[in-house]
Amino acid sequence: MSEDVPFESGRRLMIELQLRRRGIQDERVLEAMFRVPRHEFVPSAYVNAAYEDRPLPIGESETISQPYIVAVMTQASRVEAGDRALENGAGAGYQAAVLAYLGAKVNTVERNTKLAQAARERLKRLGYENVEVITGDGSEGYAPAAPYQVILVTAAAPRVPETLLDQLAEAGRLVIPVGDLHHQTLFVITRRGNEFSQEALDPCQFVPLIGKHGWPES
């Protein structure tokens, strides 16, 4: 393997075994997942596990999603270069980086001030200039930059927030896990005028979406 790409063998195994074999067929998404350095988005203690098929802790009781879930959400969003994208739950900034690699202009909202600042600095250091990290309540979306062609919610909601539906552009796609605190289903919701179609994807388990239109802070 070439030494030019750190963790290249781990990345290629991730692509082939975790993603392609499990139904991720969008070659643009597979390329983004290979190119975005997930090891840069995890704490140093977990660097050697960065390309394993599991979520990893990033501090502040939050996690970085497993690669498969990131790929599923990205593929379901059908993001295109030039799209305006909103992510609710920046965490370490990894999902935002994948969207940015694919050419989206990304606004990502994180309620935890510490994680938001760390993500902001990390994305800048890695050269993702088309991402803006906003500190705030992700369940409310980010109205100043709406409407969005793509909205991804990377935390579990008890229901689909109306405010996010309102911020979708015509033909926009909202990808969101909905359910209780222990089990959710990942949905993709598409806007057509004032109508919204809904497709269920995978069962999943995310940390809770805390905020006005999510779960109350305990």
C-alpha positions in Angstrom: 0.0 0.0 0.0 1.1 3.6 -0.7 2.5 5.5 2.3 1.0 8.7 0.9 -2.4 8.1 2.5 -2.3 7.5 6.2 -4.2 4.3 7.3 -4.7 3.4 3.7 -5.2 -0.3 4.3 -7.8 0.4 7.0 -9.6 2.9 4.8 -9.8 0.4 1.9 -11.1 -2.3 4.1 -13.7 0.1 5.5 -14.8 0.9 1.9 -15.0 -2.7 0.7 -16.2 -4.6 3.8 -18.3 -2.1 5.7 -19.7 0.0 2.9 -19.7 -1.5 -0.5 -20.7 -5.0 0.6 -23.6 -3.5 2.7 -25.2 -1.6 -0.1 -23.4 1.7 -0.5 -23.1 2.0 -4.2 -22.7 5.7 -4.8 -19.1 6.0 -6.0 -18.9 9.6 -5.0 -19.8 8.8 -1.4 -17.3 5.9 -1.4 -14.6 8.2 -2.6 -15.4 10.8 0.0 -15.4 8.2 2.8 -11.9 7.1 1.6 -10.5 10.6 1.3 -11.9 12.2 4.5 -9.4 11.2 7.2 -11.6 9.8 10.0 -8.6 9.4 12.2 -8.3 13.2 12.4 -11.8 13.4 14.0 -11.3 10.9 16.9 -9.4 11.3 20.2 -5.8 10.2 20.0 -6.6 7.1 22.2 -8.9 5.8 19.4 -6.8 6.7 16.3 -6.0 3.0 15.6 -9.7 2.2 15.7 -10.8 5.1 13.4 -11.7 2.8 10.5 -13.4 0.1 12.4 -17.2 -0.4 12.0 -18.3 1.2 15.2 -19.1 4.6 16.8 -16.3 6.0 19.0 -16.5 8.4 21.9 -15.4 12.0 21.3 -16.0 13.4 24.8 -18.8 15.3 26.3 -21.0 12.2 26.2 -21.1 12.3 22.4 -19.8 9.9 19.7 -18.7 9.9 16.1 -21.0 7.7 14.1 -19.8 4.4 12.7 -18.7 4.8 9.0 -21.6 2.8 7.6 -24.2 5.1 9.2 -22.3 8.2 7.8 -22.3 6.6 4.4 -26.0 5.6 4.5 -27.0 9.1 5.5 -24.8 10.7 2.9 -26.0 8.4 0.1 -29.7 8.9 1.2 -29.2 12.7 1.1 -28.3 12.6 -2.7 -26.1 15.6 -2.0 -24.7 17.4 -5.1 -21.9 19.9 -5.5 -23.3 23.4 -4.9 -26.1 22.2 -2.6 -26.7 24.1 0.7 -26.6 21.5 3.5 -27.5 21.7 7.2 -26.2 19.2 9.7 -27.7 19.1 13.2 -25.2 17.7 15.6 -21.7 18.6 14.4 -19.9 16.5 17.0 -16.3 16.2 15.8 -17.2 17.6 12.4 -16.7 14.3 10.4 -20.1 14.2 8.7 -19.8 17.9 7.8 -16.4 17.2 6.2 -17.8 14.3 4.1 -20.6 16.7 2.8 -18.1 19.4 2.2 -15.8 17.0 0.2 -18.8 16.3 -2.0 -19.1 20.0 -2.8 -21.9 21.1 -0.5 -21.9 24.5 1.4 -22.4 23.2 4.9 -23.8 24.8 8.0 -23.4 22.5 11.0 -25.0 23.2 14.4 -23.6 21.9 17.7 -25.1 22.7 21.1 -21.9 21.8 23.1 -19.7 24.9 23.1 -16.5 22.8 23.6 -17.2 20.4 20.8 -18.3 23.2 18.5 -15.0 25.1 19.0 -12.9 21.9 18.6 -14.8 21.0 15.3 -14.4 24.6 14.0 -10.6 24.5 14.6 -10.3 21.0 13.2 -12.2 21.6 10.0 -10.2 24.8 9.4 -6.9 23.0 10.0 -7.9 20.3 7.6 -8.9 22.8 4.9 -12.7 22.4 4.8 -13.4 26.0 4.1 -17.0 25.5 2.9 -18.2 24.5 6.4 -19.5 26.9 9.1 -19.9 25.6 12.6 -22.6 27.3 14.6 -23.1 26.9 18.3 -26.8 26.5 19.1 -29.8 24.3 19.3 -29.7 22.0 16.3 -33.3 20.9 16.8 -34.3 24.4 15.6 -32.2 24.1 12.4 -30.5 27.3 11.2 -33.0 29.6 9.5 -30.6 32.4 8.4 -29.1 30.1 5.7 -32.4 28.3 4.7 -33.7 26.8 2.5 -31.5 23.7 2.3 -31.3 21.0 -0.4 -30.0 18.6 2.3 -30.6 18.4 6.1 -29.0 15.7 8.1 -29.8 15.1 11.8 -27.1 13.1 13.5 -28.9 12.6 16.8 -32.1 10.8 17.7 -35.4 12.8 17.6 -38.6 11.7 19.3 -40.5 13.1 16.2 -39.6 15.0 13.0 -39.3 18.7 13.9 -41.7 20.9 11.8 -39.1 23.6 11.9 -36.7 21.4 9.9 -39.4 20.6 7.3 -40.0 24.3 6.9 -36.3 24.8 6.2 -36.2 22.3 3.3 -36.0 23.6 -0.2 -38.3 22.2 -2.9 -37.2 18.6 -3.6 -34.9 18.9 -0.5 -34.1 15.8 1.5 -34.1 15.4 5.3 -32.3 12.4 6.7 -33.2 11.8 10.4 -33.3 9.1 13.0 -36.6 9.0 14.8 -37.7 6.8 17.7 -37.3 6.4 21.5 -34.0 6.9 23.4 -32.9 3.3 22.8 -34.1 2.4 19.3 -34.7 4.5 16.2 -35.3 4.2 12.5 -33.5 6.3 9.9 -35.8 8.1 7.6 -35.3 10.1 4.4 -38.1 12.7 3.9 -38.4 14.5 0.6 -40.3 17.8 0.0 -42.6 18.3 -2.9 -44.4 21.6 -2.5 -46.2 21.4 0.8 -46.2 17.5 0.7 -43.5 15.3 2.3 -42.8 11.7 1.3 -41.1 9.4 3.8 -38.9 6.3 3.3 -37.6 4.2 6.1 -34.0 3.1 5.8 -32.1 1.3 8.6 -32.7 0.7 12.3 -30.1 2.6 14.2 -29.1 4.0 17.6 -28.0 7.6 18.1 -27.3 9.8 21.0 -30.5 11.9 21.7 -31.2 15.2 20.0 -31.4 17.6 22.9 -33.3 20.9 22.4 -36.6 22.7 21.9 -37.8 20.2 19.3 -35.9 17.2 20.6 -35.5 15.6 24.0 -35.2 17.7 27.2 -31.8 18.0 28.8 -31.6 15.6 31.8 
